[in-house]
């Protein structure tokens, strides 16, 4: 059965030096979600674009998401459980940092609700990994761990790696073409469905 790997970048998108762009170039059958304004993190719009990407894929979809894209990927996957083969969620952004209209800022009314109420708090129904760091400016490790538990995901703490993006030194990772750590392989390959990143895991060598 044909599988598609769908890249879901975060706020501001993923440029050519980002690990998602490297991953996209390395793994056959990979494409980037379209129809998103990367400068406007509006969750309903992003999640619908991911759903559209899932619906137009010829077979099951692996979602490889970063930051705010993780929230959109999780929301979309929760409504397409039969079409999603698995999720790799790297440095998921804290939904408390956003409102339904976008990024929470100094001028955001205090009573404006966060996105947390719209994020699923139940298992996603597909194999999933949440990759987080101890010093991510967009999410505390404790928050990432909470959401990973809600989603039934395996949490992988890779240490002080920032937001796991270009700014924190995470661009191309050639060693990611080697087999990943056993724990990651086991989680991604559960339910008898081996993940496409089984031998292409885009994680930094620590």
Helices and strands as residue ranges (DSSP letters): E 4-8, H 19-26, E 30-32, H 43-55, E 61-66, H 68-78, E 84-90, G 95-97, E 98-99, E 102-103, G 115-118, E 127-132, H 141-151, E 154-157, G 166-168, G 174-177, H 182-188, G 190-192, G 196-199
